Amino acid sequence: MNPTLTKRRLAWLTLLLGTVSATGPLAIDLYLPALPQMKTQFATTASLMQLSITACLIGLALGQLIAGPLSDQYGRRKPLIIGFILFGLVSLAMAFIHSVALLIILRFVQGLAGATGQVLARAVARDLFSGERLTHFYALLNTVNGVFPIIAPIIGGFMIRYVDWQAIFILLAIIGIIIAAAVAVGLHESLPVDKRQTGGFSASLAAMGKLTVQPSFWPLILATGLVYGALFSYISASTFVFQTGFGMAPQTFSLLYAFNGLGIVVGSNLPGRLAGHYSNRQQVTGLLLAAATASGVLLVSLLFPANVWLVAGLVLILVILIGALLTLTVTIIMDQATHNAGSASAVIGLSQDACGGIVSPLVGVTGSSYAAMSVMLLVCNLGAFSLVKYQGHHIKS
């Protein structure tokens, strides 16, 4: 790790950046259990309530394209502090609204603000680390990050049993302000002035554009997006596959979902464990091949009598591999971004959000079936494997 960081400082940095990077998804996962109550209170339709999720996702995607280049120009701390103050204020405002249209607008703004955490946590890590040390740190970061999707729906579901939905947004407001204060007090600026992008925001955007078309970048950027798409194939279909298809009780499914969430955390730590034995590129190639194979076995299992525990076991293997692959693909891309790390991180976020956003409705169109999930997992993993192999051949040539 960075020799100037003590173990105590490293632990604090991991906890802070892990929390910072999870705040955008937390804004979605925490309020999901409140959707039925909000639908009733707003006297609206389920589709409009779901549109509030979409608005937040769009905000998260676009916000990264703004925050990344800005951070290359002005440093990491200022955009983070401003972003989380705005996140807190918008979250608080949502606790007092009575219009679903205003909710959708504010959710978009909340996504824009929350995106600063997603994009800049990766950029700060790249400012401080490289090579194996970057792999180790991203593994630690993803461990902290991976806990939130597990606990957020549980916290939201617990809160909604005792308080109205407004309390969830008040909690998000408190989280936003606390994080802004923690960044202001406990995060040193990681991007020196002499390494910042000059020429204004347009120059930063132009630099980001040049980055994305480089043959050493774009296949990996698309590959990390497809790996994220594989994850969303599982997320969007799992409740229908296990509860509707296999008749699993909601409580049992919740435990299975949480266990798979832990699988992602375990997978995120694999690259750090293997870094001394295999290069990142060797790991990502081998793990993508394993993921494609597991997806193929899952698809072939459709030809035989359904066995819920076989499917659950294969899905667990896949989410562990996906957790490792997300750490690896992001590390390889960011390790190459010796300049404009904020822009590189923004493009990673855009690719992941876009693929996740495309895959989810594709799986849903077919009824979120076992077959649709299996096919999409295989397509995403094979596609990512092909892109990584293509990028490797290009470098050798």
VOGU-3710 file (C-alpha; in Angstrom, 3 decimals, decimal comma):
1> mnptltkrrl> 0,000/0,000/0,000  0,958/3,640/-0,084  3,963/3,872/2,275  2,772/7,224/3,668  -0,461/5,663/4,974  -0,536/4,063/8,415  -2,777/1,042/8,994  -5,177/3,235/10,955  -5,309/5,826/8,188  -5,801/3,099/5,567
11> awltlllgtv> -8,711/1,607/7,547  -10,344/5,046/7,818  -9,828/5,746/4,123  -11,323/2,363/3,179  -14,377/2,900/5,383  -14,908/6,475/4,165  -14,477/5,784/0,437  -16,452/2,538/0,658  -19,367/4,435/2,225  -18,992/7,334/-0,201
21> satgplaidl> -19,102/5,031/-3,239  -22,201/3,203/-1,947  -24,356/6,255/-1,272  -25,846/6,409/-4,774  -27,064/2,778/-4,772  -28,064/3,238/-1,121  -30,502/5,929/-2,238  -32,281/3,231/-4,285  -32,019/0,169/-2,050  -33,059/1,903/1,161
31> ylpalpqmkt> -36,407/3,174/-0,084  -37,513/0,131/-2,107  -39,593/-1,318/0,783  -41,442/2,031/1,036  -42,676/2,056/-2,567  -46,112/0,515/-1,854  -46,751/2,993/0,963  -45,612/5,912/-1,198  -47,786/4,739/-4,099  -50,846/4,839/-1,841
41> qfattaslmq> -50,031/8,222/-0,316  -49,296/9,839/-3,685  -52,412/8,163/-5,181  -50,397/7,212/-8,239  -49,526/4,154/-10,320  -46,807/1,561/-9,809  -45,205/2,562/-13,127  -44,776/6,176/-11,985  -43,228/5,028/-8,724  -40,833/2,834/-10,711
51> lsitacligl> -40,046/5,891/-12,828  -38,633/7,495/-9,686  -36,073/4,656/-9,602  -35,255/5,185/-13,278  -34,844/8,929/-12,713  -32,320/8,274/-9,968  -30,389/5,806/-12,152  -30,254/8,333/-15,003  -29,024/10,956/-12,560  -26,330/8,586/-11,295
61> algqliagpl> -25,125/7,911/-14,851  -25,091/11,561/-16,006  -23,706/12,820/-12,700  -20,583/10,726/-13,114  -19,915/12,348/-16,496  -20,047/15,738/-14,789  -18,242/14,961/-11,517  -15,377/12,988/-13,095  -14,062/15,689/-15,461  -14,710/18,422/-12,875
71> sdqygrrkpl> -12,607/16,558/-10,318  -9,724/16,306/-12,809  -9,833/20,093/-13,001  -10,618/21,167/-9,405  -9,492/18,199/-7,300  -11,494/15,495/-5,519  -12,523/17,068/-2,196  -14,550/20,060/-3,405  -16,848/18,101/-5,768  -17,351/15,461/-3,069
81> iigfilfglv> -18,287/17,978/-0,382  -20,613/19,945/-2,678  -22,157/16,748/-4,035  -23,013/15,334/-0,613  -24,328/18,610/0,767  -26,663/18,730/-2,250  -27,510/15,044/-1,742  -28,469/15,745/1,869  -30,567/18,821/1,093  -32,459/17,149/-1,767
91> slamafihsv> -33,111/14,059/0,364  -34,522/16,268/3,116  -36,742/18,116/0,633  -38,250/14,816/-0,527  -39,566/14,164/2,963  -41,932/17,134/2,600  -43,321/16,775/-0,932  -46,824/15,708/-1,979  -46,399/15,377/-5,756  -45,116/12,319/-7,600
101> alliilrfvq> -43,890/14,560/-10,437  -41,759/16,531/-7,959  -40,545/13,264/-6,457  -39,313/12,097/-9,867  -37,512/15,408/-10,489  -35,855/15,411/-7,075  -34,854/11,776/-7,446  -33,021/12,724/-10,647  -31,179/15,510/-8,799  -30,446/13,137/-5,921
111> glagatgqvl> -28,864/10,741/-8,417  -26,746/13,541/-9,910  -25,460/14,451/-6,449  -24,923/10,861/-5,301  -22,899/10,102/-8,431  -19,991/12,147/-7,059  -19,343/9,423/-4,499  -19,348/6,589/-7,016  -16,980/8,215/-9,469  -14,602/9,992/-7,088
121> aravardlfs> -13,989/7,083/-4,698  -12,358/5,230/-7,610  -10,440/8,356/-8,640  -9,065/9,003/-5,140  -7,924/5,379/-4,928  -6,103/5,714/-8,266  -4,433/8,934/-7,078  -2,995/7,069/-4,100  -2,252/3,568/-5,427  -1,202/1,638/-8,520
131> gerlthfyal> -0,446/-1,937/-9,559  -1,005/-4,655/-6,941  -1,599/-2,033/-4,246  -4,501/-0,659/-6,287  -5,937/-4,175/-6,670  -5,723/-4,738/-2,908  -7,349/-1,401/-2,147  -10,198/-1,844/-4,619  -10,807/-5,255/-3,032  -11,070/-3,603/0,393
141> lntvngvfpi> -13,261/-0,857/-1,057  -15,655/-3,325/-2,668  -15,881/-5,268/0,598  -17,226/-2,198/2,387  -19,308/-1,184/-0,634  -20,836/-4,648/-0,974  -22,278/-4,615/2,532  -24,717/-1,771/1,793  -26,880/-3,503/-0,844  -27,328/-6,321/1,684
151> iapiiggfmi> -28,318/-4,231/4,685  -30,111/-1,310/2,976  -33,374/-3,143/2,081  -33,361/-4,736/5,541  -33,013/-1,330/7,226  -35,658/0,173/4,930  -38,056/-2,713/5,580  -37,531/-2,429/9,339  -38,098/1,330/9,319  -41,271/1,154/7,254
161> ryvdwqaifi> -42,836/-1,140/9,850  -42,649/1,564/12,516  -42,426/4,949/10,764  -43,732/6,608/7,597  -41,721/6,648/4,369  -40,554/10,238/4,994  -38,197/8,962/7,711  -36,172/7,081/5,098  -35,395/10,281/3,209  -34,593/12,085/6,469
171> llaiigiiia> -32,098/9,291/7,189  -30,579/9,748/3,709  -30,300/13,494/4,384  -28,450/12,820/7,636  -26,129/10,360/5,877  -25,368/12,916/3,150  -24,481/15,691/5,587  -22,387/13,387/7,792  -20,413/12,192/4,756  -19,866/15,783/3,557
181> aavavglhes> -18,498/16,652/7,011  -16,336/13,500/7,112  -14,823/14,318/3,712  -14,181/17,931/4,742  -12,448/16,889/7,958  -10,938/13,502/7,207  -10,015/13,332/3,512  -6,876/15,033/2,259  -6,841/16,250/-1,334  -5,336/13,406/-3,387
191> lpvdkrqtgg> -4,826/15,239/-6,705  -1,990/17,814/-6,591  -2,539/21,100/-8,421  0,264/20,380/-10,892  -1,472/17,157/-12,026  -4,875/18,701/-12,691  -6,494/19,142/-16,088  -6,293/22,686/-17,444  -8,385/24,439/-20,054  -11,806/24,343/-18,409
201> fsaslaamgk> -14,615/21,793/-18,333  -14,732/21,454/-22,128  -11,071/20,419/-22,156  -11,804/17,838/-19,460  -14,677/16,446/-21,527  -12,455/16,322/-24,612  -9,797/14,438/-22,642  -12,445/11,967/-21,507  -13,543/11,471/-25,120  -9,988/10,766/-26,260
211> ltvqpsfwpl> -9,580/8,285/-23,428  -12,618/6,231/-24,376  -11,606/5,665/-28,013  -8,130/4,353/-27,236  -7,821/0,652/-28,227  -6,306/-0,111/-24,819  -9,368/1,306/-23,028  -12,648/0,843/-24,841  -12,757/-2,991/-24,881  -12,133/-3,073/-21,132
221> ilatglvyga> -14,673/-0,309/-20,518  -17,307/-2,302/-22,396  -16,184/-5,499/-20,639  -16,685/-4,054/-17,146  -20,103/-2,821/-18,292  -21,059/-6,323/-19,452  -19,895/-7,842/-16,163  -22,138/-5,336/-14,381  -24,896/-6,285/-16,806  -24,440/-9,928/-15,768
231> lfsyisastf> -24,907/-8,871/-12,156  -28,130/-7,038/-13,033  -29,355/-10,082/-14,974  -29,331/-11,897/-11,671  -30,642/-8,982/-9,575  -33,590/-8,186/-11,846  -34,677/-11,809/-12,328  -33,796/-13,521/-9,054  -36,995/-12,779/-7,135  -39,118/-14,118/-10,020
241> vfqtgfgmap> -36,893/-17,146/-10,635  -36,796/-18,303/-7,011  -40,146/-17,095/-5,633  -42,412/-17,417/-8,669  -40,597/-20,198/-10,541  -39,479/-22,378/-7,623  -42,115/-21,278/-5,085  -39,526/-20,160/-2,523  -40,945/-18,319/0,501  -40,124/-14,576/0,646
251> qtfsllyafn> -38,213/-15,015/3,921  -36,105/-17,834/2,460  -35,428/-15,791/-0,660  -34,349/-12,798/1,460  -31,786/-15,005/3,212  -30,600/-16,401/-0,145  -30,286/-12,902/-1,586  -28,298/-11,725/1,437  -26,060/-14,806/1,229  -25,363/-14,078/-2,447
261> glgivvgsnl> -24,574/-10,497/-1,447  -21,912/-11,890/0,855  -20,716/-13,941/-2,120  -20,053/-10,716/-4,018  -18,049/-9,422/-1,035  -16,018/-12,661/-0,937  -15,428/-12,460/-4,690  -14,245/-8,860/-4,425  -11,419/-10,038/-2,162  -10,219/-12,841/-4,445
271> pgrlaghysn> -8,050/-10,642/-6,706  -6,146/-9,297/-3,703  -5,482/-12,842/-2,520  -4,327/-13,980/-5,962  -2,341/-10,850/-6,868  0,988/-12,337/-5,757  0,537/-15,424/-7,953  -1,231/-14,203/-11,093  -1,331/-10,890/-12,925  -4,600/-8,973/-13,087
281> rqqvtgllla> -4,909/-9,813/-16,774  -4,391/-13,537/-16,152  -6,991/-13,423/-13,395  -9,613/-11,556/-15,405  -9,214/-13,881/-18,409  -9,451/-17,035/-16,318  -12,359/-15,821/-14,186  -14,335/-14,643/-17,220  -13,880/-18,065/-18,797  -15,092/-19,662/-15,548
291> aatasgvllv> -18,095/-17,299/-15,441  -19,015/-18,097/-19,045  -18,722/-21,823/-18,287  -20,918/-21,560/-15,180  -23,470/-19,557/-17,205  -23,445/-22,258/-19,862  -24,029/-24,998/-17,261  -26,901/-22,945/-15,839  -28,445/-22,715/-19,310  -27,964/-26,440/-20,027
301> sllfpanvwl> -29,627/-27,292/-16,691  -32,894/-26,129/-18,272  -32,939/-29,435/-20,177  -33,177/-31,428/-16,945  -35,707/-31,528/-14,073  -35,593/-28,274/-12,140  -33,508/-28,342/-8,960  -33,617/-25,142/-6,922  -30,424/-25,876/-4,994  -28,445/-26,632/-8,165
311> vaglvlilvi> -29,559/-23,276/-9,569  -28,842/-21,512/-6,264  -25,360/-23,070/-6,153  -24,513/-22,030/-9,715  -25,829/-18,510/-9,077  -23,662/-18,251/-5,945  -20,587/-19,268/-7,966  -21,492/-16,658/-10,583  -21,931/-13,788/-8,125  -18,592/-14,637/-6,477
321> ligalltltv> -16,924/-14,528/-9,908  -18,725/-11,282/-10,794  -17,545/-9,686/-7,547  -13,944/-10,582/-8,429  -14,335/-9,453/-12,050  -15,729/-6,040/-11,123  -12,696/-5,449/-8,905  -10,291/-6,639/-11,607  -11,735/-4,836/-14,627  -11,957/-1,532/-12,760
331> tiimdqathn> -8,406/-1,968/-11,446  -6,934/-2,677/-14,898  -8,678/0,356/-16,432  -7,820/2,745/-13,601  -4,226/1,515/-13,433  -3,784/2,652/-17,048  -5,302/6,068/-16,282  -2,120/7,810/-15,202  -3,857/11,113/-16,015  -7,540/12,083/-15,904
341> agsasavigl> -8,453/9,386/-13,374  -11,749/11,159/-12,686  -12,717/10,983/-16,345  -11,719/7,311/-16,573  -13,813/6,545/-13,500  -16,764/8,423/-14,996  -16,637/6,348/-18,182  -16,505/3,135/-16,123  -19,598/4,237/-14,214  -21,438/5,177/-17,395
351> sqdacggivs> -20,651/1,824/-19,020  -21,779/-0,124/-15,970  -24,969/1,869/-15,429  -25,850/1,743/-19,136  -25,364/-2,035/-19,397  -27,244/-2,624/-16,155  -30,055/-0,383/-17,387  -30,279/-2,179/-20,746  -30,072/-5,723/-19,388  -32,743/-5,344/-16,686
361> plvgvtgssy> -35,662/-4,561/-19,044  -34,428/-7,174/-21,561  -34,700/-9,834/-18,873  -38,038/-8,374/-17,761  -39,568/-8,444/-21,247  -39,366/-12,232/-21,202  -41,021/-12,420/-17,808  -37,755/-12,516/-15,803  -37,630/-16,263/-16,339  -34,923/-18,758/-15,429
371> aamsvmllvc> -34,162/-19,144/-19,152  -33,912/-15,376/-19,738  -31,568/-14,938/-16,773  -29,369/-17,838/-17,935  -29,158/-16,579/-21,527  -28,331/-13,018/-20,472  -25,669/-14,188/-18,012  -24,040/-16,253/-20,773  -24,218/-13,412/-23,332  -22,720/-10,857/-20,914
381> nlgafslvky> -19,909/-13,102/-19,687  -18,994/-14,374/-23,157  -19,087/-10,834/-24,524  -16,794/-9,573/-21,767  -14,408/-12,510/-22,316  -14,223/-11,779/-26,053  -13,511/-8,080/-25,423  -10,721/-8,835/-22,941  -9,110/-11,309/-25,357  -9,410/-8,755/-28,196
391> qghhiks> -7,792/-6,063/-26,061  -4,985/-8,459/-25,077  -4,267/-9,346/-28,724  -4,202/-5,638/-29,625  -1,601/-4,915/-26,939  0,601/-7,841/-28,054  0,429/-6,748/-31,666
//
